[in-house]
Amino acid sequence: QVQVVESGGGLVQPGGSLKLSCAFSGTTFSIYRMGWYRQAPGKLRELVASITNGGIRAYNADSVKGRFAISRDTAKNTVYLQMNSLKPEDTAVYYCAAANGGEYKYWGQGTQVTVSS
């Protein structure tokens, strides 16, 4: 049974940083493309960043380019999202997802990130 579990969310002041983690288990992590999505209240879920099994990164949300960084540690079956210079508009539930060739198939339960003074 594949499991994807996010952690690391919380409350942070504008300009601060958070690092989200996503632990993957149940099958071979190294073959999966991993992505971080987010959904703010009243908005559609959007893909923030992704990383292929070969380590190629993509940042799909222009608003996070230069501030967020996605990475993966195959030895730990974990993918990370380092978020710097956080803004109130980054407030959302952040989801980790895994894909093997096609659509993202496995999803975590989400972790809340709130940016507020």
C-alpha positions in Angstrom: 0.0 0.0 0.0 1.5 3.3 -1.1 1.5 6.1 1.4 2.4 9.7 1.0 2.7 11.7 4.2 3.5 15.4 4.4 4.9 17.3 7.4 6.5 20.6 8.3 3.6 23.0 7.9 2.8 25.7 10.4 2.4 29.4 11.1 5.2 31.7 9.9 5.6 35.4 9.6 6.0 37.1 6.2 9.6 36.8 5.0 10.1 33.6 7.0 11.0 30.1 5.8 9.5 26.6 6.1 10.7 23.3 4.9 8.0 20.7 4.0 8.8 17.0 3.9 6.9 14.3 2.2 7.6 10.7 3.2 6.8 8.0 0.5 6.4 4.3 1.3 4.9 1.1 -0.1 6.7 0.8 -3.4 9.8 1.9 -5.3 10.2 5.7 -4.6 13.0 6.2 -7.2 10.7 5.6 -10.2 8.2 8.2 -9.2 7.9 11.8 -10.3 6.9 13.8 -7.2 5.0 17.1 -7.0 3.9 19.7 -4.5 0.5 21.2 -5.0 -1.2 23.8 -2.9 -4.8 24.9 -2.5 -5.8 28.2 -0.9 -9.3 28.9 0.4 -11.7 29.5 -2.5 -9.1 28.7 -5.1 -8.3 25.8 -7.4 -5.5 23.5 -6.5 -2.3 24.4 -8.3 0.9 22.6 -9.0 3.7 24.5 -7.4 6.8 22.4 -8.2 7.8 18.9 -9.4 10.8 16.8 -9.6 11.4 13.8 -11.9 12.9 10.5 -10.8 16.1 11.8 -12.5 16.1 15.0 -10.4 14.9 17.4 -13.1 13.0 20.2 -11.4 10.2 22.4 -12.6 8.5 25.3 -10.9 5.0 25.7 -12.3 3.8 28.6 -10.3 5.6 31.8 -11.4 5.0 33.3 -8.0 7.3 30.8 -6.3 10.2 30.9 -8.7 13.4 32.0 -6.9 11.8 31.5 -3.5 10.9 27.8 -3.4 13.1 24.8 -4.0 12.1 21.2 -4.5 14.5 18.3 -3.8 14.4 14.6 -3.2 16.5 12.2 -1.2 16.1 8.7 -2.6 17.9 7.1 0.3 15.2 8.5 2.6 12.3 8.1 0.2 11.5 11.7 0.9 10.8 14.8 -1.2 11.2 18.3 0.2 9.9 21.8 -0.5 12.1 24.6 0.9 10.1 27.8 1.0 11.8 31.1 1.6 10.7 34.7 1.7 7.2 33.6 2.4 4.3 35.9 1.6 0.7 35.9 2.9 -0.5 34.7 -0.5 1.5 31.5 0.0 -1.0 30.5 2.7 -2.6 27.3 1.6 -2.8 23.6 2.2 0.2 22.0 0.6 -0.1 18.5 -0.8 2.5 16.0 -2.0 1.7 13.7 -4.9 3.4 10.9 -6.7 3.1 9.9 -10.4 4.5 7.0 -12.4 4.4 8.1 -16.0 1.0 9.7 -16.1 -1.2 11.7 -13.8 -0.4 12.0 -10.1 -1.9 8.9 -8.6 -1.0 9.0 -4.9 -1.7 11.9 -2.7 -1.0 12.9 0.9 -3.5 14.4 3.3 -2.0 17.9 3.1 -0.2 20.2 5.5 -1.4 23.7 6.4 1.0 26.6 5.8 -0.1 30.0 7.1 1.9 33.1 6.5 0.7 35.9 8.8 2.0 38.5 11.2 
